[in-house]
Amino acid sequence: MSSETVVTILCGLAILVGVAGTIIPVLPGSVLIGVSLLAWAIWGGAGTAGWVVFAVAMIFVAAGMTAGAVLTGRKLKQHAIPSRSVVVALVAGVAGMFIIPVVGLFVGFAAGLLASEFLRTRNMSTAARSSWAALKATGLGMLAEFGLACLAASTWVIGVWIAAAGA
């Protein structure tokens, strides 16, 4: 097995983890995809095609990261949800990850967000509405980043096929 094949396999696995990481916040996401694409362009043996794939796929990665941040931020601002509530939710999510295996991150995030919003508004129905809006905003951002990460991964797969056909 050649070194280019090993690099291609390792980069493919890392890209797969990166795509999963856009949905599962514990795993690295778009940044891992970008690093993997760069590694494949340098050491994957695809030559010019590798760099073209890197450039095109990085546009998708950058667009995904930007869209995720902008969509989430815009919705949070639209619903007047302060950053403090999101930070509390993140801390509670990390704690929940250790308390409840597998789903603790999501449960902790939602519970922390609801608790923080309740302390801020002193009204459970208002806190529930704003927490639900924040959860939807976060989900929308994750979905956008996931979709664009899938496009980046697909671009890489097409690049691997082209490089293999040319070899």
N, C-alpha and C positions, 0 to 999 in steps of 0.2 A: 504494500500500500504506500503510495507516494505521500510526501509531506503536504502537497496541495489537497489531496483527498482528506487527510486528517484535519487540516485547517477548515475545509468545507464542512465536514461533519461537525466539528466543534462549534463553528460559527452558526450552523443550522440549529444545533441544540440551544445555543445561547439566544438566538433570535426567537426560538419557541418559548423559552423562559421569559424573554422580554415581552412578548405578546401577552403571555399569561399575566405578567407583572402589571400590565395596564389595568387589569381587572382585580387582581389580588395584590393589594398595596404592600404586602410584606416582601414581595419579590421585586427586583429591579425591573423597570419597564422600558420606556422609550430610550433612555440613555444606554442601556445594555444593547438594544437593537443597533443604535448608532455606532457604538464601539465595535460590535461584531461585524457590521458592514464594512467599517474601516479596516479591520483585521483581514477580512476576506479580500478586500480590494488590494491590500498590500501583499499578503502571503498566499492568497487563494489560487494564484497562477492564471487568472482570467485575463490579465493584461489590460488593455484599454476598455474592454467590456466590463471588467470589474469596477473601474473608476466611473463609468457611465451609470452602472447599477447603483453604486454608492451615491452618486449625485442625485439621481432620481429618487431613490428610496429615502435619502436624508431629507428631501423636500417633504415627503409624506410624514416622516418622523417629526420634523420641526413643526409642520402644520398641525399634527396631532397634539403635540405638547402645548402649542399656542392655543388651539381651539379648546382643549380641555381647561386650560387656565382661564381663558376669556369667557367661555360660556358659564363656567362655575362662578367666577367673580361677578359677572354681570347679573346673574340670577340672585346671588347673595346680596348684592347691593340693591337690587330692585325690591327685595323683600326686607331690606334694612336689618340684615343679620350681621352682627358685629364679628370681627375676626376672633375676638376672645372666645366666643361660643364655639367656633370651629377648632381653635387650639385646645379647649377643654375636651371637645369631642375626640380629637386625635389622641390626646393623653389617655382618655378613658378607653379608646379603642385598643391602644397598645396594652393597657392593663388587662382588658378583656381577653386579649389574645392569649395571655398566660393563665387566665382563670378558666375560660371555656375554650377548649381546643376546637379548631377548625372555624367556628362561626363567631368566636369571641370578639374578633376585631370589629365585625359589623355590628354585633349586639352592643358592644361597649361604645362604639362611635355613636350609635343612635341614642343610647341611654344617656351618654355624656352630653350630647347635644340637647336633648330634651331637658335634662336637669339644669344645664346652663341657661337655657332660654326661660325655664320656669323661674329661676332665681332672678333673671333680668326683668321679666315682665310681671311676675307675681300672679299670673293667670294661666291655668293649665290649658285651656282651650287655645289661647293665643300662642302659648309655648308649643303646643302640638302642631298648630298650623305653620308656624315659622320653622319648626324642626322638619316637618314634612317637606316644606319648600326647599330647605337646605339639602335634605337627602335627595330630592329629585334633581336639584342643581348639580350635586356631586355625581349622581348617576349619569346625568346627561354629559358632563365633562368626561367621565370615564368611558362612556360609550363612543364619544367622538374620537378620543385618543385610541381606543381599541380598534375602531374601524380603520383609522389611518395607519395604525401599526400593522394591521392585517394587509393593507395595501403595500406597505414597505416590505413585509415578509414575502408577499406574492411577487414583487419586483425582484427580490433576491432569488427566488426559486426560478423565475424565468431566466435570470442571468446565469444561474448554475446550468440550466439546460442549454443555453446558447454557448457557454464556455465548454461544456462537455461535447456538444456537437462540433465545435470548431477544433477540438483537440485530436 
